[in-house]
Amino acid sequence: MKNLEELIKSADTLKTLEEARIEIFGKKGILAAEFVKMKSVPNEEKKAFAQNLNIQKTKLTELFEQRKETLEESALEALMQKSAIDVTLFNGVNESGALHPVMETMNKIIDYFVSMNFSIQEGPMVEDDFHNFEALNLPKHHPARDMQDTFYMNDGTVLRTHTSPVQIRTMMQSKPPIRMISPGTVFRRDFDLTHTPMFHQVEGLVVDDADKVSFAHLKFILEDFLHYMFGDVEVRFRPSFFPFTEPSTEVDISCIFCKGSGCRVCSKTGWLEVLGSGMVDPNVFKAVGYENVSGYAFGLGVERFAMLLHEIPDLRSLFEGDMRLLEQFR
Ligand code: DAH
């Protein structure tokens, strides 16, 4: 039986081991042939013969199992070597991330106002009716509420439709003088080329003694800000309406694409509307309990600025995570 052990030990692949198995343990194998020999063994030797044979068989089986395990392990090892990926290998790609154009634009806007000594205030995205509407001179059933397609929640709260409620929160939490901006996310039920259900605004508010804040201050800050953002453009203040300001104005810049001569982006008007503003309405001051003060406020959409600065035609593309767009902002 010595040479049978050799046969197993010398098998160096799973294939030759399988051949050895058939040769030794198979139906017509060597062990089977040994058992057949039992017939011709004298009766008194049969027991010892069979015992011996069974011991040998057990030994060989153990040896076979061990060998099989060893060969299987090395086969697996070889497979892993062959298909191994060297994760430390340099793949030639060396890409860095970048700020999303909306955040980049937001930061630029914030930088300006911080440099002008405005503080940054934040408020909740889920707002109550009082802060989002009522205190901003938008009583229930006021037709101007239709200007904003609101997401209403079951408990009567809303997803804030603008960052203006932070004005109210700031005025109620502190005392004048106030000089703040509030950058943040806002929500409206709207989805097309220039609207997404979630977008960003920056709200601004300045409040001080009645003789200290005038429309001239508003005009100066916004003109200076728009020159900082868009360079050498003309700035125009156009009479408008907002419930929370009186008088109200919408602010336009001369079209940065056609320089005012009229093109597709400015709808041939030569002007681009970029923000809303005005002198804080007395009803707003009443709602927060302020007296003998004056103030101006403004609000702008960050996406609109980013689209103009980067000539992005479809607002929705800003939120699709398409690398072909985002890669251009590295
Ligand atoms: N809240 C306005 C909006 O979402 C923007 C706005 C306009 C804010 C005029 C103001 C303002 O503070 O004075 O459309």
Boltz pocket constraint, residues with backbone or C-beta under 6 A from the ligand:
constraints:
  - pocket:
      binder: B
      contacts: [[A, 161], [A, 162], [A, 163], [A, 164], [A, 203], [A, 204], [A, 242], [A, 244], [A, 245], [A, 249], [A, 275], [A, 276], [A, 277], [A, 278], [A, 297], [A, 298], [A, 299], [A, 300]]
      max_distance: 6.0
